[in-house]
Amino acid sequence: MLERRVEDFINMEKVIEEFEAVTKDAGRVQIETLRKILEDNSEAEYLQNLGLNGRTDPQSFKNCVPLVTHQDLEPYINRMIDGDLSSILTSNPITTMSLSSGTTQGKPKFVPWNDELFETTVQIYKTSFAFRNKEFPITSGKALSFIYSSKQFKTKGGLAAGTATTNLFRNSRYIQQMQALKSQCCSPEEVIFGPDFHQSLYCHLLCGLIFCDEVQLVSSTFAHSIVHAFRTFEQLWEDLVADIRDGVLTDSVTVPSLRNAMSKILKPDPDLANIIKTKIMGLSNWYGLIPELFPNAKYVYGIMTGSMEPYLKKLRHYAGELPLLTSDYGSSEGWIATNVNPTLPPESALYTVLPQIGYFEFIPQNNGDSSFIGVDPEPVGLTQVKIGEEYEIVITTPAGLYRYRLGDVVKVMGFYNSTPQLKFIRRSNLLLTINIDKNTEKDLQLAVEEASKLLAEEKLEVVDYTSYVDVSKDPGHYVIIWEISGEASEEVLGECCNCLDKSFVDAGYTSSRKVNGIGALELRVVRRGTFQKILEHYIGLGSAVSQFKTPRCVGSNNTKVLQILNENVVNKCISSAFNN
Ligand code: AMP
């Protein structure tokens, strides 16, 4: 009965037909979308002050409305946070705020959330599901989803606040939608909303094991949480198996709501406990853990591009032969694009812009053209972007952000009908730079991958990494920080350090290194668990594990993260790669 209702809920052919229609007419759909956003919000003080006088066409919009960053909007957002319920950015006052993860900037930012954003989320989820399910059909079953709510609180002025994913999970229609997408979480709500993520993670794993034959997919918002979960599984599996055998939840889960919810599903099951134990004993170095535990899982799902790429190797190890499918592309501020090519591996994933969920502009990147320094080129519209070019995305959303610079750089790889397909390139402000050098988080990732091959020979791996530039002494130099799975010898670390230094192939870097305009690269190794402390620091600021992204280049203003890193250094070495 429930299954029939679920089937009726989403008509996949219709979703694909609608997608085809809007993408064939992306230019017109964009004009319509802008018109609707501006008409719906014509009462907003922000728009009224800009003299649009009822005009809703793209040219008037461009002429009257400035490009803004979050900082420019802070005075408006702060008034809302303080309880001003007038029409500030939107006609209908904003009553909920999302807290963006802020892992790249160092501190979380408040951005408006409303029902229209929920609707765009539903559209994006339905679209990618319709395409995904054509290639990798899932039947009725459950999802082992490592999702966590953040702390929920009221702002000074009484607005509800939490991360965007928390606002999503809290929407009464969320569970219904997830059922329709056959992605209902196997853990009870109390686990998602639990106040302690270690305990929630334990219960997610336990629920996964209890429902192991029903699990059809393993997912999280960002891939980091999946890797983190199975690393934790490696540590705690014996406790989990004991709980299943005895039907008694470990004492280390202390939150009453979690204990209560788990008591309803945990029953003594020695047979299952034995099966799980036997499966684990049969694994070699945890390879293929996910399909072994969840034999009916069809794929592993979550955002796997951008700052998540460094986790792919480990994720593939756990996933064995199961396909890894990257999900959609969006932010707390609004959604952008969906994955309608699920068979592509995450490294070559394409995100197709949905032209009806927001109004999009693209600022061409100067990519080394010095005549552009200090001047930003004019943004172009969605259908005017060029294949092969990189752009910074500017979004206009139904939640009160107009011509908002998101800070992401993407590359146009092609078009689906008339809407662009994007590759995520980087956060625009994440750069290692001292003078004429410019290394992005991708350059850093490639250098780390290269150097970690030397560790692999010692059966060691880089668990996580970050970097910063140290300009406290002249010349400044790059500091790369690694957490390693075991202890590496001084000799191997020295080789890794040299390899890192040599692997930054940017001409500005190598030429500066040769003349000592940039000092020798330093590799620091931090204690096991240091990156966990960074994650906990962000959670303390109101972020959620679900949205956590390790900051790959730490800015000098991010003092707390720098402090955590510096306090935990156990070894360091200096490159001699450019010594004559
Ligand atoms: P948040 O601050 O938690 O709202 O995270 C939003 C940011 O996460 C985006 O601006 C991107 O930088 C990054 N992001 C989101 N989706 C993807 C994706 N599919 N691939 C790469 N990066 C992503």
Boltz pocket constraint, residues with backbone or C-beta under 6 A from the ligand:
constraints:
  - pocket:
      binder: B
      contacts: [[A, 99], [A, 100], [A, 101], [A, 102], [A, 103], [A, 164], [A, 303], [A, 304], [A, 305], [A, 306], [A, 307], [A, 327], [A, 328], [A, 329], [A, 330], [A, 331], [A, 332], [A, 333], [A, 406], [A, 408], [A, 424], [A, 426], [A, 427], [A, 547]]
      max_distance: 6.0
